[in-house]
Amino acid sequence: MTQNNRERLRQAQAAAAKQKRLTRIIGVGAAVLAVVIVGVIVGVLFQNQGKAAGSGSITPPNATADNKAIIVNPGKAKSGAPVVELFFDYQCPVCKQFESVYGGALTSLAASGDIELHYRTMSFLDQNLNNDASLRAGIAATCVDVAATEKYSDFHNAIYANQPESEGAGYTDTVLRETIPGTVGITGEALTNFQSCYDKQFTKAFVNGMNDLGTQDMQAINKQVATPTVHVNGKDLPINDIAKVDPTKLGDLITQHA
């Protein structure tokens, strides 16, 4: 190999080594930049989430698309299954009685997919009873849907089980954020997240919205606001008709009114 050839080979090897170092530097720089970008994006997302949470605008994951209700056993309804909407107020004694007799039948029909069950939480009794217990109970229930979705129905039932005997006595924060979660088995991180959601009232706007939309829909169909009320595919299913049937026959009555 001539001197000139050796020199050209040396230069080519030096150039290749330089290119390799440059490529490695660019790769490391790109990776660092990617990490920085991801960090910025995550920071912005958390910032936005914090702003939304601070304004009480968290929407529960199983809310209907129109934010009118929470879907019980979402995704289970068979094609063409009737939509059953149950309007209730957690301070309503008659709602508790209705739940004790027909609640199990409704949730069973929802679990089997024979109906799509929507819980429409009302809080109008707060004004009548001069407290905010209905709103706080609604916030607690929807916060469970946020933090421990699978416990939502159990929590709903436990609220009624803890309803004060004296109407208007309301629910204490201790009962809603500690006693009932312990009863239905919400623990660990789920409990921490639930209590944070409840304390900061992250779902307050959603619950207030349910009450406002529920008021509009009941007045449009029933000409009044009263609980419990049941709608099937947007039509009233009179409570008096329900009271005449055995809970095991409730599905047949719903089908007749669908």
BELRA-V579568 format. One record per pair of residues at least 24 apart in sequence whose ideal C-beta (glycine too) atoms are under 6 Angstrom apart, sorted by sequence separation. I is the first residue (numbers start at 1). J is the second residue. D is the distance in Angstrom with one decimal. If there is no record, write none. Layout:
i=[I:I]
j=[J:J]
d=[D:D]
This chain:
i=[158:232:233:158:232:155:154:84:81:82:83:84:85:86:87:89:151:81:91:137:78:81:85:87:151:77:89:140:73:76:133:72:73:133:148:77:129:131:91:148:91:147:90:72:89:107:147:71:72:90:147:69:70:69:144:147:69:143:146:143:143:140:143:99:142:139:96:139:139:142:96:139:90:138:93:70:72:60:62:60:60:123:121:122:122:120:122:87:98:95:95:92:114:89:88:87:88:67:87:105:109:58:86:56:58:68:102:105:56:85:59:56:57:84:53:56:82:83:82:82:82]
j=[183:257:258:184:258:184:184:115:114:115:116:117:118:119:120:122:184:115:125:171:113:116:120:122:186:113:125:176:110:113:170:110:111:171:186:116:168:170:133:190:134:190:134:117:134:153:193:118:119:137:194:118:119:119:194:197:120:194:197:197:198:198:203:160:203:201:160:203:204:207:163:207:159:207:167:145:153:142:145:145:146:211:210:211:214:214:227:214:228:227:228:227:251:227:227:227:228:209:229:247:251:202:230:201:203:213:247:250:202:231:206:204:205:232:202:205:232:233:233:254:258]
d=[5.2:4.6:5.4:5.4:5.6:5.4:4.2:4.7:6.0:5.5:4.8:5.3:4.5:5.8:4.7:4.5:5.2:5.5:4.5:5.4:4.3:5.4:5.4:5.8:5.5:5.3:4.7:4.3:4.3:4.5:3.1:4.9:5.1:4.7:5.0:3.7:4.2:4.5:5.6:4.2:4.8:5.2:5.4:4.2:5.2:5.9:4.0:6.0:5.9:3.8:3.9:3.7:4.8:5.8:6.0:5.9:4.6:5.3:5.4:3.7:4.9:5.4:5.6:5.1:4.1:5.7:4.6:5.3:5.6:5.9:5.2:5.5:5.3:4.0:5.8:5.8:5.9:4.8:5.4:3.9:5.4:4.7:5.2:5.3:5.2:4.9:5.7:5.6:4.5:5.3:4.8:4.8:5.7:4.7:5.0:5.4:5.2:5.6:4.1:4.1:5.3:4.2:5.8:5.3:5.5:4.8:5.5:4.5:5.8:4.3:5.6:4.3:5.3:5.6:5.0:4.6:5.3:5.6:5.3:5.8:3.9]
